[in-house]
Amino acid sequence: MTESYPSTPSAPTRRTTLRAAGGGALLLGLGLTGCRSAVSEAEAPAGQGKAGEAGKAGAEPRRGGTLSVAVNADFTPSLLFAQSAQSLQQRLIYNTLTRYDDRLQPQPELATSWEYAKDGRSITLALRTGVTFHDGRPFTADDVVFAVKNLQNPLRAAQLRATAAAVTGFEKRGDHELVLKLAHPVNNLFDLFEFMIITDRQSVEEAVAGKKLIGTGPFKLTEWRPGSGLSLTRNETYWNPGRPYLDGVELRVVPQADALLSSLRTGQSQLSFSVPGKNLALVAASPELAISEYSTGGGAVYLGVNTTVAPLNDRTVRQALAWGVDRERILKQVLGGYGLASATPWPKSSPAFTEAGRTHYTHNPGKARELLRSAGHTRLDLPLLHVNLPGETAVAEAVQYDLRQIGVHVTLQPTDSAAAQKNLISQNMPALWTMGHGFAQVQPSTLAVSAYPFNEAKNTSKYRSAAYTKVVREAWTTPAEGARANTLRQQITDTLLDEAFIIDLAIRGAVQVSAKKLHGVTLNKFSYLNLDDAYLAG
């Protein structure tokens, strides 16, 4: 088997069949290169990482019913093409080209098979036939061309723009075969294919204005009530035969933790990923509810640092902050024990993970104070922005307490979720902030090329380094396996730890709270909710 740029080999056999893995907990085999490149359309769609009770086999699926999903933040149309806490509905309305299975092998969705060129400079996609958008228009190769160009548009907030920009040419071979030509090889193309929703090109401006959301997905939007949520109804012409089982989905905005928990316990809602960690013990005592943790490591809690604000332009000061935070306490008390305390962004299943990196910074307030004194400081007063939601506020308060013990006094700045995300994208953060990030759960290069906090070219911390850019770019264009890939990943990790412009605190997958009668719920690698196979048992 040869080294490869994507999660598939660089010299594949045309349309070789790769059987989809089904069920079980999602195991993240990043960088594990398969010896097959394409997936037969005849195979059933792959599972996307199931969690606990919702993923277990039960009785025969039951048709009908409306699922109520409690969310703590409303849909934000301007962030439609970005992955954020408001992205849960993406896979309900839209499809993607491919999706990873439990072994991080790409599986078919709107692309049914693919072939990489030997030099990694192009990929040929066979597209699914018989697919229509919600308004009845047929899906064709033109929609994929538009989707890629749309993410290349600087007016769109889209984390994987760099990968989309690597596509420099298109060759259509009829309506359902398309060649994407690349400026250079990249090893995260299938990350793009799972991230990139396929929207109706004729109504995209109405979509980003929140007026019309038209996709090819299992549900159609019937109403968006700003501040209250989304109402979706079954797509009767969905290309996946017999799916979805549900008649509809309601995403209900319930920002207050007590009200959200009450909604689940009384049966008003049957699913949520927004229960704060400190409330999970109450859920565990509810006989009708189940807690499930996705093992993707698809999220992380971190402390962000604006490196242009003195004295945070001194990395010694930033390192002091990294030593001053008690990650284990945050994990136990704030996150309910779900996750992994870590100084690096990588989940254990990532090839970039090392135990030495995870434990590089432990809680050592004495060392933190010593570093501050060596930099000429005994007290600092700084602002700290956080999302004004219960779970996020609890993280910010824990960081505030820890930093006070080393002489860093922070003033909390509670901020609306959508505004915080926009500040993140526009690099308009104060000295410090706490939020969550993703993108460490797929190809490691994606984090440093695409995620707003880590982007080598334009990150929220405004950290700039020619050496960082060089190693990130090489890691992105180097085959995903082999000694050189390991060396480059370690160099990225070392830079993140030494420069401490993003201070990771804990890694965690999505924590799902659901009614025990709900089955078949999955998330993709970017936490898009997939309800194709979901049903409510009687």
Phi and psi in degrees as a GROMACS rama.xvg file:
@    title "Ramachandran Plot"
@    xaxis  label "Phi"
@    yaxis  label "Psi"
@TYPE xy
-90.2263  163.977  THR-2
-67.2889  154.213  GLU-3
-141.371  157.533  SER-4
-83.9481  -48.0222  TYR-5
-89.1776  -160.81  PRO-6
-86.0538  20.5848  SER-7
-136.144  157.489  THR-8
-72.9309  156.997  PRO-9
-79.7622  -13.1075  SER-10
-127.882  73.7731  ALA-11
-84.1786  166.255  PRO-12
-90.3147  133.493  THR-13
-58.0986  125.562  ARG-14
50.7671  39.3451  ARG-15
-65.7052  143.04  THR-16
-83.4742  133.262  THR-17
-124.274  114.399  LEU-18
-70.053  137.095  ARG-19
-74.2192  138.146  ALA-20
-81.6062  142.091  ALA-21
-125.193  144.165  GLY-22
70.5726  -176.224  GLY-23
78.1663  174.586  GLY-24
-72.8156  146.268  ALA-25
-74.7713  117.112  LEU-26
-103.237  126.057  LEU-27
-95.0218  95.7961  LEU-28
-95.3711  62.4098  GLY-29
-61.5808  136.324  LEU-30
77.517  1.32365  GLY-31
-80.1181  110.425  LEU-32
-92.0221  123.537  THR-33
-82.5591  160.487  GLY-34
-96.0836  17.7562  CYS-35
-132.258  146.73  ARG-36
-113.932  -16.4011  SER-37
-130.652  161.791  ALA-38
-126.128  132.481  VAL-39
-69.7343  138.421  SER-40
-65.8823  -20.1138  GLU-41
-73.4487  -18.2877  ALA-42
-72.6167  150.645  GLU-43
-69.0264  149.665  ALA-44
-56.9276  144.047  PRO-45
-78.7808  156.131  ALA-46
-69.2304  159.168  GLY-47
-125.511  31.6188  GLN-48
94.2623  88.7615  GLY-49
-94.8521  155.929  LYS-50
-125.926  118.452  ALA-51
48.7596  -131.896  GLY-52
-57.8167  -37.5418  GLU-53
-68.0934  -19.0508  ALA-54
-100.531  -3.17778  GLY-55
-80.6638  149.791  LYS-56
-70.1316  137.481  ALA-57
-129.59  -144.423  GLY-58
-71.5361  178.31  ALA-59
-57.6978  137.36  GLU-60
-54.7494  138.698  PRO-61
-105.277  130.693  ARG-62
-83.5878  150.343  ARG-63
99.08  173.065  GLY-64
93.3575  156.619  GLY-65
-116.68  126.739  THR-66
-89.6279  130.567  LEU-67
-103.23  120.919  SER-68
-111.018  121.613  VAL-69
-88.6833  122.128  ALA-70
-120.297  156.214  VAL-71
-101.171  0.147836  ASN-72
-146.599  146.23  ALA-73
-79.0839  159.019  ASP-74
-56.8146  135.738  PHE-75
-119.041  101.497  THR-76
-55.4041  -37.2343  PRO-77
-66.214  -16.5065  SER-78
-104.672  21.8449  LEU-79
-56.5451  -35.5896  LEU-80
-101.373  11.9698  PHE-81
-111.835  149.819  ALA-82
-87.5664  124.184  GLN-83
-153.284  -175.54  SER-84
-65.3671  -14.373  ALA-85
-97.9809  19.2468  GLN-86
-98.8634  5.39594  SER-87
-57.2449  -35.0732  LEU-88
-81.402  -4.77727  GLN-89
-53.3329  -51.1998  GLN-90
-78.9185  -8.16523  ARG-91
-76.208  -37.4343  LEU-92
-97.734  -33.3371  ILE-93
-120.453  159.895  TYR-94
-107.691  167.998  ASN-95
-119.857  171.95  THR-96
-70.1318  -45.1317  LEU-97
-140.519  173.161  THR-98
-150.224  144.14  ARG-99
-75.9062  146.808  TYR-100
-93.6805  -167.533  ASP-101
-66.2445  -16.7483  ASP-102
-105.256  14.5095  ARG-103
60.042  32.4953  LEU-104
-96.4206  130.959  GLN-105
-65.8813  136.852  PRO-106
-121.26  159.405  GLN-107
-74.3592  142.622  PRO-108
-132.662  -95.2848  GLU-109
-85.0973  -18.3463  LEU-110
-97.8274  131.621  ALA-111
-100.829  -23.57  THR-112
-160.271  165.894  SER-113
-156.106  157.09  TRP-114
-141.847  123.051  GLU-115
-86.5129  141.377  TYR-116
-69.4796  152.875  ALA-117
-60.2272  -32.8677  LYS-118
-87.4055  2.14914  ASP-119
71.2414  16.8392  GLY-120
-103.42  2.46179  ARG-121
-161.646  159.47  SER-122
-141.07  136.339  ILE-123
-104.172  125.84  THR-124
-110.886  129.878  LEU-125
-94.0497  126.357  ALA-126
-102.59  149.384  LEU-127
-65.6565  136.094  ARG-128
-94.9038  161.777  THR-129
75.6202  15.4553  GLY-130
-96.8085  135.611  VAL-131
-126.502  152.087  THR-132
-74.6876  168.244  PHE-133
-59.9573  -23.5778  HIS-134
-91.7547  4.92448  ASP-135
96.4647  -7.30073  GLY-136
-73.9822  136.598  ARG-137
-68.1888  143.416  PRO-138
-81.3139  130.748  PHE-139
-138.319  179.509  THR-140
-59.5718  -29.3057  ALA-141
-59.998  -29.9139  ASP-142
-72.4762  -31.2527  ASP-143
-73.1178  -41.9941  VAL-144
-57.4897  -45.5484  VAL-145
-62.8767  -42.6078  PHE-146
-59.5003  -42.5786  ALA-147
-66.8691  -47.4596  VAL-148
-63.7494  -33.3029  LYS-149
-63.379  -40.5255  ASN-150
-73.2347  -23.2411  LEU-151
-73.51  -18.6336  GLN-152
-67.8648  119.164  ASN-153
-64.6812  -13.5408  PRO-154
-76.4973  -15.15  LEU-155
-90.892  136.165  ARG-156
-82.9662  104.174  ALA-157
-146.638  119.167  ALA-158
-66.0895  -33.6083  GLN-159
-93.0639  30.6974  LEU-160
-61.2723  -37.5804  ARG-161
-61.9248  -39.5999  ALA-162
-69.9722  -41.4305  THR-163
-61.2457  -37.7604  ALA-164
-68.5526  -20.3415  ALA-165
-69.7846  -16.4757  ALA-166
-82.3768  113.351  VAL-167
-113.631  -2.30636  THR-168
-158.072  155.027  GLY-169
-133.757  135.732  PHE-170
-128.456  108.429  GLU-171
-85.6489  132.903  LYS-172
-118.312  70.7791  ARG-173
86.7342  -170.072  GLY-174
-77.6247  -16.4271  ASP-175
-133.479  26.0972  HIS-176
-142.879  133.535  GLU-177
-143.735  134.407  LEU-178
-104.748  124.773  VAL-179
-98.9001  124.193  LEU-180
-102.346  134.975  LYS-181
-109.89  142.333  LEU-182
-65.975  -31.2825  ALA-183
-160.628  159.652  HIS-184
-62.8921  145.985  PRO-185
-135.2  148.456  VAL-186
-101.91  12.2533  ASN-187
-127.779  30.508  ASN-188
-64.3581  -35.7242  LEU-189
-75.0273  -19.7269  PHE-190
-63.0484  -45.1793  ASP-191
-59.7123  -44.0472  LEU-192
-65.0921  -29.6317  PHE-193
-84.6054  -27.2667  GLU-194
-79.0569  -36.9002  PHE-195
-80.897  107.163  MET-196
-75.5766  144.855  ILE-197
-97.123  105.312  ILE-198
-101.465  161.526  THR-199
-69.383  117.082  ASP-200
-67.6961  -20.708  ARG-201
-82.6362  -12.8192  GLN-202
-130.728  23.1108  SER-203
-64.6299  -36.3721  VAL-204
-67.3758  -33.7708  GLU-205
-69.28  -29.9944  GLU-206
-66.4395  -47.9782  ALA-207
-72.4555  -10.1851  VAL-208
-95.0594  -2.69162  ALA-209
78.7604  15.9491  GLY-210
-94.4465  -29.3939  LYS-211
-154.28  122.588  LYS-212
-119.13  104.589  LEU-213
-119.393  119.252  ILE-214
-133.153  -161.134  GLY-215
-113.432  10.4576  THR-216
-76.493  -178.876  GLY-217
-71.2442  -17.3366  PRO-218
-130.837  149.473  PHE-219
-106.767  143.769  LYS-220
-74.111  127.913  LEU-221
-104.701  -29.5976  THR-222
-163.955  138.703  GLU-223
-115.268  120.821  TRP-224
-107.567  97.2567  ARG-225
-51.5293  127.175  PRO-226
90.1404  -16.235  GLY-227
-113.666  -36.9797  SER-228
138.207  -168.576  GLY-229
-116.438  143.446  LEU-230
-116.455  128.021  SER-231
-125.629  147.021  LEU-232
-125.363  156.476  THR-233
-58.3131  134.488  ARG-234
-84.8291  105.482  ASN-235
-70.9531  -14.0923  GLU-236
-111.347  25.4986  THR-237
-62.1197  142.201  TYR-238
-71.9736  -20.2957  TRP-239
-85.3399  107.455  ASN-240
-55.1298  132.098  PRO-241
76.4325  1.07349  GLY-242
-114.259  155.264  ARG-243
-79.9286  166.213  PRO-244
-76.9065  -34.7562  TYR-245
-72.6833  147.507  LEU-246
-77.5798  -29.6702  ASP-247
-168.279  170.871  GLY-248
-137.093  135.274  VAL-249
-115.737  121.22  GLU-250
-99.6204  109.083  LEU-251
-104.563  125.37  ARG-252
-79.5519  117.08  VAL-253
-132.27  86.2221  VAL-254
-71.615  -26.7667  PRO-255
-84.7918  131.901  GLN-256
-59.7774  -43.2227  ALA-257
-63.9002  -43.0791  ASP-258
-67.1217  -37.9313  ALA-259
-64.9102  -44.5948  LEU-260
-63.9892  -41.5311  LEU-261
-63.0085  -38.448  SER-262
-60.3906  -39.0479  SER-263
-73.713  -43.2933  LEU-264
-70.2367  -27.633  ARG-265
-91.8388  -4.23232  THR-266
86.1735  2.82774  GLY-267
-63.9176  -32.4448  GLN-268
-124.549  149.03  SER-269
-114.447  -1.06072  GLN-270
-156.906  139.454  LEU-271
-159.282  147.648  SER-272
-115.46  16.8099  PHE-273
-116.296  11.1414  SER-274
-73.8109  122.548  VAL-275
-58.9621  148.057  PRO-276
-54.5903  -38.8976  GLY-277
-70.7729  -13.0306  LYS-278
-96.157  -4.0648  ASN-279
-68.2969  -27.2721  LEU-280
-64.0253  -35.5086  ALA-281
-66.5752  -38.0189  LEU-282
-63.0235  -42.1854  VAL-283
-60.0304  -24.6945  ALA-284
-87.3155  -2.23691  ALA-285
-92.4461  117.677  SER-286
-65.6665  -21.3388  PRO-287
-95.6463  0.184241  GLU-288
-117.521  151.902  LEU-289
-128.083  144.365  ALA-290
-108.177  131.711  ILE-291
-135.185  136.632  SER-292
-111.703  124.518  GLU-293
-75.4523  135.878  TYR-294
-93.6543  25.5477  SER-295
-76.3523  -22.8501  THR-296
63.5219  30.1693  GLY-297
-76.6696  1.1006  GLY-298
-141.478  161.218  GLY-299
-152.339  147.405  ALA-300
-99.1208  134.035  VAL-301
-144.881  163.887  TYR-302
-108.941  117.659  LEU-303
-92.8592  148.272  GLY-304
-129.744  124.698  VAL-305
-82.4267  106.985  ASN-306
-76.3998  -1.90998  THR-307
-95.383  -3.07294  THR-308
-98.1576  117.91  VAL-309
-68.2305  143.011  ALA-310
-91.4434  18.144  PRO-311
-73.9716  -3.90224  LEU-312
-75.5559  -6.98948  ASN-313
-97.1424  117.477  ASP-314
-67.0565  -22.1109  ARG-315
-61.5089  -39.72  THR-316
-66.9436  -41.3259  VAL-317
-64.0508  -40.0136  ARG-318
-65.0513  -34.6189  GLN-319
-60.4077  -42.3028  ALA-320
-61.6236  -40.0465  LEU-321
-63.4867  -37.2731  ALA-322
-75.8513  -21.2716  TRP-323
-84.3566  -13.6299  GLY-324
-94.6124  134.788  VAL-325
-90.8406  91.9186  ASP-326
-64.8337  -40.6374  ARG-327
-64.1835  -37.3052  GLU-328
-67.8791  -41.2406  ARG-329
-61.5808  -43.1547  ILE-330
-60.553  -46.7205  LEU-331
-74.5267  -48.6726  LYS-332
-88.3407  -33.6278  GLN-333
-97.372  -38.7146  VAL-334
-98.2349  5.78177  LEU-335
70.4655  16.1523  GLY-336
85.1189  0.319772  GLY-337
-90.8479  118.497  TYR-338
127.463  -159.705  GLY-339
-145.733  118.254  LEU-340
-61.9482  130.877  ALA-341
-158.444  140.276  SER-342
-89.4612  -7.44131  ALA-343
-119.061  163.404  THR-344
-81.67  -6.31762  PRO-345
-86.2502  130.888  TRP-346
-70.503  164.51  PRO-347
-61.4698  -26.3715  LYS-348
-81.9248  -3.85619  SER-349
-82.5168  142.46  SER-350
-66.5638  -13.0832  PRO-351
-85.7979  -9.25786  ALA-352
-72.4342  136.428  PHE-353
-138.738  147.54  THR-354
-66.3501  -34.2677  GLU-355
-62.7105  -39.7107  ALA-356
-68.3935  -43.7224  GLY-357
-57.4419  -39.2227  ARG-358
-102.478  16.0362  THR-359
-58.2582  -44.2756  HIS-360
-109.833  118.632  TYR-361
-112.59  177.623  THR-362
-76.5859  110.319  HIS-363
-142.744  77.3731  ASN-364
-61.2597  -30.496  PRO-365
-62.7928  -46.7597  GLY-366
-64.8811  -37.4173  LYS-367
-62.0488  -45.3039  ALA-368
-64.9178  -37.8348  ARG-369
-62.124  -41.7808  GLU-370
-65.8429  -40.8353  LEU-371
-62.1352  -42.775  LEU-372
-63.8848  -38.7126  ARG-373
-65.4569  -24.6161  SER-374
-91.5894  1.54632  ALA-375
92.1969  24.1346  GLY-376
-131.927  138.288  HIS-377
-117.279  -18.6967  THR-378
-148.527  137.224  ARG-379
-128.988  145.004  LEU-380
-123.083  118.281  ASP-381
-140.556  151.111  LEU-382
-82.9166  152.741  PRO-383
-137.345  112.755  LEU-384
-82.3489  143.39  LEU-385
-149.74  157.688  HIS-386
-71.6196  135.392  VAL-387
-84.0689  62.7607  ASN-388
-130.647  154.164  LEU-389
-54.6375  -49.6958  PRO-390
-63.6418  -43.3164  GLY-391
-69.0183  -35.9975  GLU-392
-64.1395  -38.7074  THR-393
-64.0589  -38.8526  ALA-394
-63.2417  -47.3092  VAL-395
-60.6126  -40.3641  ALA-396
-67.051  -36.1808  GLU-397
-66.022  -42.6029  ALA-398
-64.1154  -41.8933  VAL-399
-57.0994  -45.2596  GLN-400
-62.6041  -47.948  TYR-401
-62.7868  -43.4961  ASP-402
-68.6569  -31.2234  LEU-403
-60.923  -32.1853  ARG-404
-68.2073  -18.8666  GLN-405
-107.035  9.6953  ILE-406
91.9407  11.4635  GLY-407
-106.474  109.474  VAL-408
-100.323  116.344  HIS-409
-110.555  142.616  VAL-410
-102.604  121.575  THR-411
-73.4936  140.036  LEU-412
-122.972  86.3435  GLN-413
-64.1557  134.642  PRO-414
-138.569  141.092  THR-415
-55.3166  144.357  ASP-416
-58.0644  -47.9467  SER-417
-65.3362  -39.5727  ALA-418
-66.0041  -38.9852  ALA-419
-63.3706  -42.122  ALA-420
-63.9131  -40.7629  GLN-421
-65.7149  -38.9708  LYS-422
-63.1002  -38.1699  ASN-423
-61.4534  -47.0989  LEU-424
-66.7146  -40.3831  ILE-425
-86.6443  5.38035  SER-426
57.0414  45.2737  GLN-427
-116.864  43.1205  ASN-428
-91.3694  153.896  MET-429
-74.5599  -163.76  PRO-430
-56.4161  -45.006  ALA-431
-134.052  153.002  LEU-432
-155.027  156.147  TRP-433
-121.403  132.486  THR-434
-153.182  -168.177  MET-435
-118.487  153.536  GLY-436
-133.314  160.237  HIS-437
-120.409  -154.235  GLY-438
78.0045  2.07324  PHE-439
-91.9322  -4.54936  ALA-440
-93.6775  -4.71369  GLN-441
-111.315  -144.959  VAL-442
-62.7684  129.612  GLN-443
-55.2184  -31.0099  PRO-444
-62.7503  -27.8452  SER-445
-61.5594  -36.737  THR-446
-57.2846  -51.1492  LEU-447
-82.8181  -16.6035  ALA-448
-90.5159  -28.5998  VAL-449
-125.052  -34.9456  SER-450
-70.071  132.772  ALA-451
-53.5562  -43.1358  TYR-452
-68.4264  -23.2201  PRO-453
-113.397  -10.3258  PHE-454
-50.279  123.039  ASN-455
-64.7334  -28.1206  GLU-456
-90.6575  -29.3952  ALA-457
-161.09  79.2828  LYS-458
-100.257  162.79  ASN-459
-64.5863  -29.5745  THR-460
-75.7044  -9.85207  SER-461
61.4478  29.9671  LYS-462
-81.3268  130.11  TYR-463
-128.215  135.494  ARG-464
-158.696  123.092  SER-465
-62.0592  -36.0966  ALA-466
-67.9014  -40.8593  ALA-467
-63.2072  -45.9774  TYR-468
-59.0087  -43.4271  THR-469
-62.8359  -46.8935  LYS-470
-71.2568  -35.702  VAL-471
-65.34  -45.1596  VAL-472
-63.9438  -38.5078  ARG-473
-69.2915  -40.53  GLU-474
-62.2972  -33.7213  ALA-475
-71.7449  -32.8156  TRP-476
-104.484  5.27736  THR-477
-97.7836  143.695  THR-478
-50.0045  145.012  PRO-479
-71.2392  -12.4732  ALA-480
-119.941  160.287  GLU-481
112.194  169.357  GLY-482
-62.3649  -40.4776  ALA-483
-64.5009  -40.8961  ARG-484
-61.1655  -41.2736  ALA-485
-63.3221  -41.8942  ASN-486
-62.3856  -43.8847  THR-487
-66.8231  -40.1411  LEU-488
-63.173  -38.705  ARG-489
-66.9579  -36.8337  GLN-490
-65.3103  -38.1339  GLN-491
-64.2809  -45.3361  ILE-492
-60.4244  -44.1234  THR-493
-60.9226  -39.727  ASP-494
-64.045  -45.1172  THR-495
-60.7856  -40.2982  LEU-496
-72.5173  -44.0815  LEU-497
-69.5924  -41.4786  ASP-498
-84.8532  -26.2  GLU-499
50.4185  39.7311  ALA-500
-82.4134  -22.0819  PHE-501
-123.72  124.49  ILE-502
-109.441  99.3025  ILE-503
-71.6403  145.639  ASP-504
-117.547  -45.4079  LEU-505
-157.126  141.753  ALA-506
-99.515  136.878  ILE-507
-153.638  144.125  ARG-508
-82.0827  176.907  GLY-509
-64.5286  138.113  ALA-510
-106.342  115.297  VAL-511
-100.223  131.1  GLN-512
-113.748  124.898  VAL-513
-144.638  157.06  SER-514
-66.6894  141.239  ALA-515
-65.6557  -17.1039  LYS-516
-82.743  -5.31213  LYS-517
-91.6674  130.7  LEU-518
-131.392  158.039  HIS-519
81.9112  15.381  GLY-520
-80.5921  134.701  VAL-521
-138.005  162.375  THR-522
-124.605  148.246  LEU-523
-87.4233  -176.032  ASN-524
-63.8962  -21.152  LYS-525
-104.076  19.8461  PHE-526
62.1877  31.0961  SER-527
-80.2045  129.863  TYR-528
-75.8876  126.359  LEU-529
-113.066  117.293  ASN-530
-117.549  21.7966  LEU-531
-53.2602  -44.1605  ASP-532
-104.4  9.1441  ASP-533
-78.1542  144.449  ALA-534
-153.598  158.213  TYR-535
-104.013  113.835  LEU-536
-67.2513  153.833  ALA-537
